Amino acid sequence: MEILGYNFDEFLAWVGEDTDTLMMLIWILPVIIFVFYGQRIQLMISSNEIKKDIGKLDEYTTSTKKDFLNYVKNNLTSKSDPSKKLDSFFDYFTIMPVDMDPNGIITKINHLIRSREDFIRLQINGMFSNLSSVELSKLQNLLEIVTTLQLFHKHTRHLYLTAKKQKNFPLILPLQMMIPFIMEEALALKDAMPAIKNGQPIGDGIGPMIVGQMMLGTTKESAAFETVWSKTTFEDRELFLMKAEGPNATVGRPGDGLEKIISIKKPDLVIMIDASLKLEGEDSASIAKGFGAAIGGIGTERFKIEEIATRNNIPILALVVKQSIHEAITLMTEDIANSAKTVKDELHQMIRENTTSGQSILVIGVGNTIGVSQ
């Protein structure tokens, strides 16, 4: 039999006589295929996995958006159909200030973030009748969840489609590395919806919960916007207690609160209690002590606290409860809630070790105080 002038029977006979040649072909052919098509094969395998995750992100975004709109329609009295206006909020974005000259950048960011919060608060208030401060704060949190999930979905899809369009495997590598972390946070955001809707405490509220318990029976005063403080005593020491105003879904403004308290009386020590993301392998609800301002977020509040403390030469100590990102923004687990007593004991020990009789200490409960009163 001849194919294109070659005698195929002679070729088979030659191969049959020389098995080494056949084995050589078996090894060389895959190498040739991977040299010319290896990147494309890797791109296909990686793309299929990422495509599944993008589908999940789309599903999370759609389901949370639907839950949010159903919650609004079933629980609030609106002046008109809010669906269209709320839909426009989902696409809102924030352009960060120019940082070519870093001088004054924190002030600009702080102004921008607060302007955005004030704008959304004003818009939501105008859409609904007889809206309480608790419901307003819950709506802001729910809106933030939906907006963040939609942003995750759009950006991940953009990177995926760009890499696929260019048939560029190196372009998809960063996305392949980031996608597990994106999905972990996206799942946590999706699962946070029920707790926020029901006004239940979340893991991040462990700091406000501890300080709120210490505030019971004291006279509360306003320290700043959505932030309260009170005074008590502990072993001949004066304690100033500060947290976000519960049970609103807010973190308050502890930086402004610290400034007001210092204008009344300068504390000798500041202790901040907050939730902290645990490292892989660490136990949830484990407790750690350290130095510095224990507060998350974009960084403006921490900057203000550090600046005020430095200017007034006040040391800052930190007491944190370790938890995962999922535990931090979903319904508070029993283990985290039960750690409150241990944290309080550690707090008292820190006060004894770092202050003397007659001194004053400011204890700040940092975190989202939804479902946590004082």
C-alpha positions as a Markdown table, in Angstrom:
| # | Residue | x | y | z |
|---|---|---|---|---|
| 1 | Met | 0.0 | 0.0 | 0.0 |
| 2 | Glu | 1.4 | 3.4 | -1.0 |
| 3 | Ile | 0.3 | 6.7 | 0.6 |
| 4 | Leu | 1.7 | 9.9 | -1.1 |
| 5 | Gly | 4.4 | 7.9 | -2.7 |
| 6 | Tyr | 5.5 | 6.1 | 0.5 |
| 7 | Asn | 5.2 | 2.4 | 0.9 |
| 8 | Phe | 3.4 | 2.1 | 4.3 |
| 9 | Asp | 3.9 | -1.7 | 4.5 |
| 10 | Glu | 7.7 | -1.3 | 4.3 |
| 11 | Phe | 7.6 | 1.4 | 7.0 |
| 12 | Leu | 5.6 | -0.9 | 9.3 |
| 13 | Ala | 8.1 | -3.8 | 8.7 |
| 14 | Trp | 11.0 | -1.4 | 9.4 |
| 15 | Val | 9.4 | -0.3 | 12.7 |
| 16 | Gly | 8.6 | -3.9 | 13.6 |
| 17 | Glu | 12.3 | -4.8 | 13.2 |
| 18 | Asp | 13.5 | -1.7 | 15.2 |
| 19 | Thr | 11.4 | -1.3 | 18.5 |
| 20 | Asp | 13.8 | 1.4 | 19.7 |
| 21 | Thr | 12.7 | 3.6 | 16.8 |
| 22 | Leu | 9.1 | 3.1 | 17.8 |
| 23 | Met | 9.7 | 4.0 | 21.4 |
| 24 | Met | 11.6 | 7.0 | 20.3 |
| 25 | Leu | 8.6 | 8.2 | 18.2 |
| 26 | Ile | 6.3 | 7.6 | 21.2 |
| 27 | Trp | 8.4 | 9.9 | 23.4 |
| 28 | Ile | 9.2 | 12.5 | 20.7 |
| 29 | Leu | 5.6 | 13.1 | 19.5 |
| 30 | Pro | 4.2 | 14.3 | 22.9 |
| 31 | Val | 7.3 | 16.6 | 23.3 |
| 32 | Ile | 6.6 | 18.1 | 19.8 |
| 33 | Ile | 2.9 | 18.5 | 20.7 |
| 34 | Phe | 3.7 | 20.3 | 24.0 |
| 35 | Val | 6.4 | 22.5 | 22.4 |
| 36 | Phe | 3.9 | 23.9 | 19.9 |
| 37 | Tyr | 0.6 | 23.5 | 21.7 |
| 38 | Gly | 1.6 | 23.3 | 25.4 |
| 39 | Gln | 0.6 | 26.9 | 26.3 |
| 40 | Arg | -2.7 | 26.5 | 24.6 |
| 41 | Ile | -3.5 | 23.3 | 26.4 |
| 42 | Gln | -2.5 | 24.9 | 29.8 |
| 43 | Leu | -4.8 | 27.9 | 28.9 |
| 44 | Met | -7.7 | 25.6 | 28.2 |
| 45 | Ile | -7.3 | 23.6 | 31.5 |
| 46 | Ser | -6.9 | 26.8 | 33.5 |
| 47 | Ser | -9.7 | 28.6 | 31.7 |
| 48 | Asn | -12.2 | 25.8 | 32.4 |
| 49 | Glu | -11.5 | 26.0 | 36.2 |
| 50 | Ile | -11.7 | 29.8 | 36.3 |
| 51 | Lys | -14.9 | 29.8 | 34.1 |
| 52 | Lys | -16.6 | 27.7 | 36.8 |
| 53 | Asp | -15.6 | 30.2 | 39.5 |
| 54 | Ile | -16.8 | 33.1 | 37.4 |
| 55 | Gly | -20.1 | 31.3 | 37.1 |
| 56 | Lys | -20.3 | 31.0 | 40.9 |
| 57 | Leu | -19.5 | 34.7 | 41.2 |
| 58 | Asp | -22.3 | 35.5 | 38.8 |
| 59 | Glu | -24.6 | 33.3 | 40.8 |
| 60 | Tyr | -23.6 | 34.9 | 44.1 |
| 61 | Thr | -24.2 | 38.4 | 42.7 |
| 62 | Thr | -27.6 | 37.6 | 41.3 |
| 63 | Ser | -28.8 | 35.8 | 44.4 |
| 64 | Thr | -27.6 | 38.6 | 46.8 |
| 65 | Lys | -29.1 | 41.3 | 44.6 |
| 66 | Lys | -32.4 | 39.4 | 44.6 |
| 67 | Asp | -32.4 | 38.9 | 48.4 |
| 68 | Phe | -31.6 | 42.6 | 48.9 |
| 69 | Leu | -34.5 | 43.8 | 46.7 |
| 70 | Asn | -36.9 | 41.3 | 48.2 |
| 71 | Tyr | -35.9 | 42.5 | 51.7 |
| 72 | Val | -36.5 | 46.1 | 50.8 |
| 73 | Lys | -39.9 | 45.4 | 49.2 |
| 74 | Asn | -41.1 | 43.2 | 52.0 |
| 75 | Asn | -39.8 | 45.1 | 55.1 |
| 76 | Leu | -39.7 | 48.8 | 54.2 |
| 77 | Thr | -42.2 | 51.4 | 53.0 |
| 78 | Ser | -40.9 | 53.1 | 49.9 |
| 79 | Lys | -42.2 | 56.3 | 48.4 |
| 80 | Ser | -41.9 | 54.7 | 44.9 |
| 81 | Asp | -40.6 | 51.6 | 43.4 |
| 82 | Pro | -37.0 | 51.5 | 44.7 |
| 83 | Ser | -35.7 | 48.8 | 42.3 |
| 84 | Lys | -34.5 | 51.0 | 39.5 |
| 85 | Lys | -32.7 | 53.5 | 41.8 |
| 86 | Leu | -31.1 | 50.7 | 43.8 |
| 87 | Asp | -29.9 | 49.1 | 40.6 |
| 88 | Ser | -28.0 | 52.2 | 39.8 |
| 89 | Phe | -26.3 | 52.1 | 43.2 |
| 90 | Phe | -24.8 | 48.7 | 42.4 |
| 91 | Asp | -22.7 | 50.2 | 39.7 |
| 92 | Tyr | -21.3 | 53.1 | 41.8 |
| 93 | Phe | -17.6 | 53.3 | 42.0 |
| 94 | Thr | -15.0 | 55.4 | 43.9 |
| 95 | Ile | -12.0 | 57.1 | 42.2 |
| 96 | Met | -9.2 | 57.3 | 44.7 |
| 97 | Pro | -7.3 | 60.6 | 44.9 |
| 98 | Val | -4.0 | 61.2 | 43.0 |
| 99 | Asp | -1.1 | 59.9 | 45.1 |
| 100 | Met | 1.8 | 61.2 | 43.0 |
| 101 | Asp | 2.4 | 63.6 | 45.9 |
| 102 | Pro | 1.5 | 61.7 | 49.1 |
| 103 | Asn | 1.4 | 64.8 | 51.2 |
| 104 | Gly | -2.2 | 65.1 | 52.5 |
| 105 | Ile | -3.4 | 61.9 | 50.8 |
| 106 | Ile | -5.0 | 60.5 | 54.0 |
| 107 | Thr | -7.1 | 63.7 | 54.4 |
| 108 | Lys | -8.3 | 63.4 | 50.8 |
| 109 | Ile | -9.2 | 59.7 | 51.1 |
| 110 | Asn | -11.0 | 60.4 | 54.4 |
| 111 | His | -13.0 | 63.2 | 52.8 |
| 112 | Leu | -13.9 | 61.0 | 49.8 |
| 113 | Ile | -15.0 | 58.0 | 51.8 |
| 114 | Arg | -17.1 | 60.1 | 54.2 |
| 115 | Ser | -18.7 | 62.0 | 51.3 |
| 116 | Arg | -19.6 | 58.7 | 49.6 |
| 117 | Glu | -21.1 | 57.4 | 52.9 |
| 118 | Asp | -23.1 | 60.6 | 53.4 |
| 119 | Phe | -24.4 | 60.6 | 49.9 |
| 120 | Ile | -25.6 | 57.0 | 50.0 |
| 121 | Arg | -27.2 | 57.6 | 53.5 |
| 122 | Leu | -29.0 | 60.7 | 52.1 |
| 123 | Gln | -30.2 | 58.9 | 49.0 |
| 124 | Ile | -31.5 | 55.9 | 51.0 |
| 125 | Asn | -33.2 | 58.1 | 53.5 |
| 126 | Gly | -35.0 | 59.9 | 50.6 |
| 127 | Met | -36.3 | 56.6 | 49.2 |
| 128 | Phe | -38.1 | 55.3 | 52.2 |
| 129 | Ser | -40.5 | 56.6 | 54.8 |
| 130 | Asn | -39.9 | 56.4 | 58.6 |
| 131 | Leu | -36.6 | 54.7 | 58.2 |
| 132 | Ser | -34.8 | 54.0 | 61.6 |
| 133 | Ser | -31.1 | 54.5 | 62.0 |
| 134 | Val | -30.8 | 50.7 | 62.5 |
| 135 | Glu | -32.5 | 49.9 | 59.2 |
| 136 | Leu | -30.6 | 52.6 | 57.4 |
| 137 | Ser | -27.2 | 51.1 | 58.6 |
| 138 | Lys | -28.4 | 47.6 | 57.6 |
| 139 | Leu | -29.3 | 48.8 | 54.1 |
| 140 | Gln | -25.9 | 50.4 | 53.7 |
| 141 | Asn | -24.2 | 47.2 | 54.7 |
| 142 | Leu | -26.4 | 45.1 | 52.4 |
| 143 | Leu | -25.8 | 47.5 | 49.5 |
| 144 | Glu | -22.0 | 47.3 | 50.1 |
| 145 | Ile | -22.2 | 43.4 | 49.9 |
| 146 | Val | -24.0 | 43.4 | 46.6 |
| 147 | Thr | -21.7 | 46.1 | 45.1 |
| 148 | Thr | -18.6 | 44.3 | 46.2 |
| 149 | Leu | -19.7 | 41.0 | 44.7 |
| 150 | Gln | -20.7 | 42.6 | 41.5 |
| 151 | Leu | -17.2 | 44.3 | 41.3 |
| 152 | Phe | -15.5 | 40.9 | 42.0 |
| 153 | His | -17.5 | 39.3 | 39.2 |
| 154 | Lys | -16.9 | 42.1 | 36.6 |
| 155 | His | -13.2 | 42.4 | 37.2 |
| 156 | Thr | -12.6 | 38.6 | 37.3 |
| 157 | Arg | -14.6 | 38.1 | 34.1 |
| 158 | His | -12.6 | 41.0 | 32.4 |
| 159 | Leu | -9.3 | 39.4 | 33.2 |
| 160 | Tyr | -10.5 | 36.0 | 32.1 |
| 161 | Leu | -12.0 | 37.2 | 28.7 |
| 162 | Thr | -8.9 | 39.3 | 28.0 |
| 163 | Ala | -6.5 | 36.4 | 28.5 |
| 164 | Lys | -8.8 | 34.1 | 26.4 |
| 165 | Lys | -9.1 | 36.7 | 23.6 |
| 166 | Gln | -5.3 | 37.2 | 23.4 |
| 167 | Lys | -4.7 | 33.5 | 23.8 |
| 168 | Asn | -2.1 | 34.6 | 26.4 |
| 169 | Phe | -1.4 | 32.0 | 29.1 |
| 170 | Pro | 0.9 | 34.3 | 31.2 |
| 171 | Leu | -1.9 | 36.8 | 31.4 |
| 172 | Ile | -4.2 | 34.3 | 33.1 |
| 173 | Leu | -1.6 | 33.2 | 35.7 |
| 174 | Pro | -2.2 | 36.1 | 38.1 |
| 175 | Leu | -5.9 | 35.4 | 38.0 |
| 176 | Gln | -5.3 | 31.7 | 38.6 |
| 177 | Met | -3.4 | 32.6 | 41.7 |
| 178 | Met | -5.9 | 35.2 | 43.0 |
| 179 | Ile | -9.1 | 33.3 | 42.3 |
| 180 | Pro | -9.1 | 31.1 | 45.5 |
| 181 | Phe | -8.8 | 34.2 | 47.7 |
| 182 | Ile | -11.5 | 36.0 | 45.7 |
| 183 | Met | -13.9 | 33.0 | 46.0 |
| 184 | Glu | -13.2 | 32.7 | 49.7 |
| 185 | Glu | -14.2 | 36.4 | 50.3 |
| 186 | Ala | -17.1 | 36.2 | 47.9 |
| 187 | Leu | -18.6 | 33.2 | 49.7 |
| 188 | Ala | -18.2 | 35.0 | 53.0 |
| 189 | Leu | -20.0 | 38.1 | 51.6 |
| 190 | Lys | -22.9 | 35.9 | 50.3 |
| 191 | Asp | -23.3 | 34.1 | 53.6 |
| 192 | Ala | -23.2 | 37.4 | 55.5 |
| 193 | Met | -26.6 | 38.5 | 54.1 |
| 194 | Pro | -28.9 | 36.6 | 56.5 |
| 195 | Ala | -27.1 | 38.0 | 59.7 |
| 196 | Ile | -27.2 | 41.6 | 58.3 |
| 197 | Lys | -30.9 | 41.3 | 57.3 |
| 198 | Asn | -31.8 | 40.0 | 60.7 |
| 199 | Gly | -29.7 | 42.4 | 62.7 |
| 200 | Gln | -27.6 | 39.6 | 64.3 |
| 201 | Pro | -24.1 | 40.0 | 65.8 |
| 202 | Ile | -21.3 | 39.0 | 63.5 |
| 203 | Gly | -17.7 | 37.8 | 64.3 |
| 204 | Asp | -16.3 | 41.3 | 63.8 |
| 205 | Gly | -18.5 | 42.6 | 66.6 |
| 206 | Ile | -16.6 | 40.8 | 69.4 |
| 207 | Gly | -14.8 | 44.0 | 70.3 |
| 208 | Pro | -17.9 | 46.1 | 70.6 |
| 209 | Met | -19.7 | 43.3 | 72.4 |
| 210 | Ile | -17.0 | 43.1 | 75.2 |
| 211 | Val | -16.9 | 46.9 | 75.6 |
| 212 | Gly | -20.7 | 47.1 | 75.4 |
| 213 | Gln | -21.0 | 44.6 | 78.3 |
| 214 | Met | -18.6 | 46.8 | 80.3 |
| 215 | Met | -20.8 | 49.9 | 79.5 |
| 216 | Leu | -23.9 | 48.4 | 81.1 |
| 217 | Gly | -25.2 | 50.5 | 83.9 |
| 218 | Thr | -23.1 | 53.5 | 82.9 |
| 219 | Thr | -24.2 | 56.8 | 81.4 |
| 220 | Lys | -23.5 | 56.8 | 77.6 |
| 221 | Glu | -22.6 | 60.0 | 75.7 |
| 222 | Ser | -21.9 | 60.8 | 72.1 |
| 223 | Ala | -18.2 | 60.8 | 71.3 |
| 224 | Ala | -18.6 | 61.2 | 67.5 |
| 225 | Phe | -20.9 | 60.3 | 64.6 |
| 226 | Glu | -22.4 | 56.9 | 65.5 |
| 227 | Thr | -19.9 | 56.5 | 68.3 |
| 228 | Val | -20.6 | 56.5 | 72.1 |
| 229 | Trp | -18.5 | 56.5 | 75.2 |
| 230 | Ser | -18.9 | 56.2 | 79.0 |
| 231 | Lys | -16.9 | 56.2 | 82.2 |
| 232 | Thr | -16.4 | 53.6 | 84.9 |
| 233 | Thr | -13.7 | 52.5 | 87.3 |
| 234 | Phe | -11.4 | 49.4 | 87.8 |
| 235 | Glu | -9.2 | 48.9 | 90.8 |
| 236 | Asp | -8.7 | 52.7 | 91.5 |
| 237 | Arg | -8.2 | 53.4 | 87.8 |
| 238 | Glu | -10.5 | 55.5 | 85.7 |
| 239 | Leu | -11.8 | 53.7 | 82.6 |
| 240 | Phe | -13.1 | 55.4 | 79.5 |
| 241 | Leu | -15.1 | 53.0 | 77.3 |
| 242 | Met | -15.8 | 53.7 | 73.6 |
| 243 | Lys | -17.5 | 51.7 | 70.8 |
| 244 | Ala | -19.7 | 52.2 | 67.8 |
| 245 | Glu | -23.4 | 53.0 | 68.6 |
| 246 | Gly | -25.3 | 49.7 | 68.6 |
| 247 | Pro | -27.3 | 47.9 | 67.5 |
| 248 | Asn | -26.7 | 49.8 | 64.3 |
| 249 | Ala | -24.6 | 48.1 | 61.6 |
| 250 | Thr | -21.7 | 50.5 | 61.9 |
| 251 | Val | -18.1 | 50.8 | 63.0 |
| 252 | Gly | -18.5 | 54.4 | 64.1 |
| 253 | Arg | -15.7 | 56.9 | 64.0 |
| 254 | Pro | -13.2 | 56.0 | 66.7 |
| 255 | Gly | -10.6 | 58.5 | 65.5 |
| 256 | Asp | -13.0 | 61.4 | 66.1 |
| 257 | Gly | -14.1 | 59.9 | 69.4 |
| 258 | Leu | -10.5 | 59.6 | 70.6 |
| 259 | Glu | -10.0 | 63.3 | 69.8 |
| 260 | Lys | -13.0 | 64.3 | 71.8 |
| 261 | Ile | -12.1 | 62.2 | 74.9 |
| 262 | Ile | -8.5 | 63.6 | 74.9 |
| 263 | Ser | -10.0 | 67.1 | 74.8 |
| 264 | Ile | -11.8 | 66.2 | 78.1 |
| 265 | Lys | -9.1 | 64.2 | 79.8 |
| 266 | Lys | -6.0 | 62.7 | 78.3 |
| 267 | Pro | -5.8 | 58.9 | 79.1 |
| 268 | Asp | -2.5 | 57.3 | 80.1 |
| 269 | Leu | -3.1 | 54.3 | 77.9 |
| 270 | Val | -5.2 | 53.2 | 75.0 |
| 271 | Ile | -6.2 | 49.5 | 74.6 |
| 272 | Met | -8.0 | 48.5 | 71.4 |
| 273 | Ile | -10.1 | 45.2 | 71.2 |
| 274 | Asp | -10.8 | 43.9 | 67.7 |
| 275 | Ala | -11.3 | 40.9 | 65.6 |
| 276 | Ser | -8.2 | 39.8 | 63.6 |
| 277 | Leu | -7.9 | 37.5 | 60.5 |
| 278 | Lys | -6.2 | 34.3 | 61.6 |
| 279 | Leu | -3.4 | 32.7 | 59.7 |
| 280 | Glu | -3.9 | 29.2 | 58.2 |
| 281 | Gly | -3.3 | 26.7 | 61.0 |
| 282 | Glu | -4.3 | 29.0 | 63.8 |
| 283 | Asp | -7.3 | 28.2 | 65.9 |
| 284 | Ser | -10.5 | 30.3 | 65.6 |
| 285 | Ala | -11.3 | 32.4 | 68.7 |
| 286 | Ser | -7.7 | 32.3 | 69.9 |
| 287 | Ile | -6.5 | 35.5 | 71.6 |
| 288 | Ala | -3.4 | 37.5 | 71.0 |
| 289 | Lys | -1.9 | 40.6 | 72.5 |
| 290 | Gly | 0.2 | 43.2 | 70.7 |
| 291 | Phe | 1.2 | 46.8 | 70.2 |
| 292 | Gly | -0.4 | 49.5 | 67.9 |
| 293 | Ala | -3.8 | 50.5 | 66.7 |
| 294 | Ala | -5.9 | 47.3 | 66.1 |
| 295 | Ile | -8.4 | 48.5 | 63.4 |
| 296 | Gly | -8.9 | 47.5 | 59.8 |
| 297 | Gly | -10.6 | 49.3 | 57.0 |
| 298 | Ile | -9.0 | 51.5 | 54.4 |
| 299 | Gly | -6.6 | 53.0 | 56.9 |
| 300 | Thr | -7.9 | 56.5 | 57.5 |
| 301 | Glu | -9.2 | 55.8 | 61.0 |
| 302 | Arg | -6.0 | 54.0 | 62.0 |
| 303 | Phe | -3.9 | 56.9 | 60.7 |
| 304 | Lys | -5.9 | 59.4 | 62.8 |
| 305 | Ile | -5.7 | 57.3 | 66.0 |
| 306 | Glu | -1.9 | 56.8 | 65.5 |
| 307 | Glu | -1.4 | 60.5 | 64.8 |
| 308 | Ile | -3.4 | 61.6 | 67.9 |
| 309 | Ala | -1.6 | 59.1 | 70.1 |
| 310 | Thr | 1.8 | 60.1 | 68.9 |
| 311 | Arg | 1.1 | 63.8 | 69.3 |
| 312 | Asn | -0.1 | 63.2 | 72.9 |
| 313 | Asn | 2.6 | 60.5 | 73.7 |
| 314 | Ile | 0.0 | 57.9 | 74.6 |
| 315 | Pro | 1.0 | 54.2 | 74.2 |
| 316 | Ile | -1.5 | 51.9 | 72.3 |
| 317 | Leu | -1.9 | 48.2 | 73.1 |
| 318 | Ala | -4.0 | 45.7 | 71.1 |
| 319 | Leu | -6.0 | 42.7 | 72.1 |
| 320 | Val | -7.4 | 40.6 | 69.2 |
| 321 | Val | -9.6 | 37.6 | 68.7 |
| 322 | Lys | -8.5 | 35.5 | 65.7 |
| 323 | Gln | -11.0 | 34.4 | 63.1 |
| 324 | Ser | -11.4 | 33.6 | 59.4 |
| 325 | Ile | -12.8 | 36.1 | 56.9 |
| 326 | His | -16.0 | 33.9 | 56.8 |
| 327 | Glu | -16.4 | 34.0 | 60.6 |
| 328 | Ala | -15.6 | 37.7 | 60.7 |
| 329 | Ile | -18.6 | 38.9 | 58.6 |
| 330 | Thr | -21.2 | 36.1 | 59.2 |
| 331 | Leu | -23.2 | 35.2 | 62.3 |
| 332 | Met | -21.0 | 35.2 | 65.4 |
| 333 | Thr | -20.0 | 31.6 | 66.3 |
| 334 | Glu | -20.4 | 30.2 | 69.7 |
| 335 | Asp | -16.6 | 29.8 | 70.2 |
| 336 | Ile | -16.0 | 33.5 | 69.4 |
| 337 | Ala | -18.9 | 34.6 | 71.6 |
| 338 | Asn | -17.5 | 32.4 | 74.5 |
| 339 | Ser | -14.1 | 34.0 | 74.2 |
| 340 | Ala | -15.5 | 37.3 | 75.5 |
| 341 | Lys | -14.9 | 36.3 | 79.2 |
| 342 | Thr | -11.3 | 35.3 | 78.5 |
| 343 | Val | -10.7 | 38.6 | 76.6 |
| 344 | Lys | -12.1 | 40.6 | 79.5 |
| 345 | Asp | -9.7 | 38.8 | 81.9 |
| 346 | Glu | -6.8 | 39.5 | 79.6 |
| 347 | Leu | -7.9 | 43.1 | 79.4 |
| 348 | His | -7.9 | 43.5 | 83.2 |
| 349 | Gln | -4.4 | 41.9 | 83.4 |
| 350 | Met | -3.1 | 44.3 | 80.7 |
| 351 | Ile | -4.5 | 47.2 | 82.7 |
| 352 | Arg | -2.8 | 46.0 | 85.9 |
| 353 | Glu | 0.5 | 45.4 | 84.2 |
| 354 | Asn | 0.7 | 48.6 | 82.3 |
| 355 | Thr | -0.8 | 51.2 | 84.6 |
| 356 | Thr | -0.8 | 52.2 | 88.3 |
| 357 | Ser | -3.5 | 53.4 | 90.7 |
| 358 | Gly | -5.0 | 56.8 | 89.8 |
| 359 | Gln | -4.2 | 56.6 | 86.1 |
| 360 | Ser | -6.8 | 56.5 | 83.3 |
| 361 | Ile | -7.3 | 54.1 | 80.4 |
| 362 | Leu | -9.3 | 54.3 | 77.2 |
| 363 | Val | -10.7 | 50.9 | 76.0 |
| 364 | Ile | -12.0 | 51.0 | 72.5 |
| 365 | Gly | -14.2 | 48.1 | 71.1 |
| 366 | Val | -13.4 | 48.1 | 67.4 |
| 367 | Gly | -15.7 | 46.5 | 64.8 |
| 368 | Asn | -19.2 | 46.4 | 63.3 |
| 369 | Thr | -21.6 | 46.6 | 66.2 |
| 370 | Ile | -24.7 | 45.2 | 64.5 |
| 371 | Gly | -27.0 | 43.6 | 67.0 |
| 372 | Val | -24.8 | 44.7 | 69.9 |
| 373 | Ser | -26.2 | 47.3 | 72.2 |
| 374 | Gln | -24.5 | 49.0 | 75.2 |
